[in-house]
Amino acid sequence: MNIGIASEKTGLPSKTIRYYEDIGLVRPARTDNGYRDYSASDIHRLKFLQRSRSLGFSVDECRQLLSLYQDRARDSADVKAIAEARLVEIDRKIAELNGLRHLLHHLVEHCHGNDRPDCPIIDELAGEGLVQ
């Protein structure tokens, strides 16, 4: 099947599918005239990649997960280690976002939002605020 059909079946943009090919995550066959010809196996790999990326795995982690998926002698501990590392990173980002939310909430609460020029939000952005 061509890239348009592969895109429809996977929900991935053609550009993303070409990128995955460029970096070696998928290797479709080529027709005599040079067009990509995606097999059912390629579609399965692309869906695997789409689900992996939607869970926040990096391209390199996806490469590792694909390799482990294809290795029937794999240790599930290897898969779990990759997922645990991703979870730690997600928790770190959540903590960072919570900190940002707390700071911004504090600044918004302390800004009078009136016609006067003094504003703790501007002061913070300028590095002159109380919160540093």
C-alpha positions in Angstrom: 0.0 0.0 0.0 1.2 3.6 -0.6 2.0 6.2 2.0 -1.4 7.8 1.8 -3.1 4.6 2.7 -0.5 3.9 5.4 -1.2 7.3 6.8 -5.0 6.7 6.9 -4.5 3.3 8.6 -2.1 4.6 11.2 -3.4 8.1 11.8 0.2 9.4 11.3 0.9 12.2 8.8 2.8 11.1 5.7 5.6 13.5 6.8 6.0 11.5 10.1 6.0 8.2 8.3 8.8 9.5 5.9 10.7 10.7 8.9 10.5 7.3 10.6 11.8 5.8 7.4 14.6 8.3 7.2 15.8 7.4 10.7 15.4 3.6 10.1 12.4 2.8 12.3 10.4 1.5 9.3 11.8 0.2 6.0 9.0 -0.2 3.4 9.7 -2.1 0.2 9.9 0.0 -3.0 8.0 -0.7 -6.2 9.8 -0.8 -9.5 9.0 2.9 -10.0 10.5 3.8 -6.6 7.3 4.3 -4.6 7.1 3.1 -1.0 5.0 -0.1 -0.6 3.9 -0.5 3.0 3.1 -4.0 4.2 0.8 -5.1 7.0 3.9 -5.5 9.1 5.0 -1.9 8.4 1.6 -0.7 9.4 1.8 -2.6 12.6 5.3 -1.1 13.3 3.9 2.4 12.6 1.0 1.9 15.0 3.4 0.6 17.6 5.5 3.8 17.1 2.4 6.0 17.3 1.3 4.4 20.6 4.8 4.6 22.0 5.2 8.3 21.1 1.7 9.1 22.5 3.0 7.7 25.9 5.9 10.1 25.7 8.7 7.7 24.7 11.5 9.4 22.8 12.5 8.2 19.3 15.5 6.4 20.8 13.3 4.7 23.4 10.9 3.7 20.6 13.9 2.2 18.8 14.8 0.2 21.9 11.2 -0.9 22.4 10.8 -2.0 18.8 14.0 -4.0 19.1 12.7 -5.6 22.3 9.3 -6.2 20.7 10.9 -8.1 17.9 13.1 -10.1 20.3 11.0 -13.0 21.6 13.8 -13.9 24.0 13.6 -10.5 25.6 13.5 -10.0 29.3 10.4 -8.0 30.4 12.7 -6.3 32.9 14.4 -4.5 30.0 11.0 -3.2 28.8 10.0 -2.3 32.3 13.3 -0.3 32.9 12.6 1.8 29.8 9.0 2.5 31.0 10.1 3.2 34.5 12.7 5.8 33.3 10.0 7.5 31.2 7.7 7.5 34.3 10.4 9.2 36.4 10.8 11.8 33.7 7.1 12.4 33.5 6.9 12.8 37.3 9.8 15.3 37.1 8.0 17.3 34.5 4.8 17.2 36.5 6.6 18.6 39.6 8.2 21.3 37.4 4.8 22.3 36.0 3.3 22.3 39.5 6.0 24.6 40.6 5.4 26.9 37.7 1.7 26.8 38.3 2.2 27.7 42.0 4.4 30.6 41.1 2.1 32.0 38.4 -0.9 31.5 40.7 0.9 33.4 43.4 1.8 36.3 41.0 -1.8 36.5 39.6 -3.2 36.5 43.2 -0.9 39.4 44.1 -1.5 41.5 41.1 -4.3 44.0 41.7 -5.2 44.2 38.0 -6.1 47.8 38.2 -5.1 51.0 36.4 -1.9 51.4 38.5 1.4 50.5 36.9 2.8 48.4 39.8 2.5 44.7 39.0 4.2 41.8 40.7 4.0 39.8 37.4 6.0 42.3 35.5 8.4 42.7 38.5 9.0 38.9 38.5 9.6 38.8 34.8 12.1 41.6 35.1 13.9 39.8 37.9 12.8 42.4 40.5 10.1 40.3 42.2 10.0 38.9 45.7 9.9 35.3 44.3 13.2 34.3 43.0 
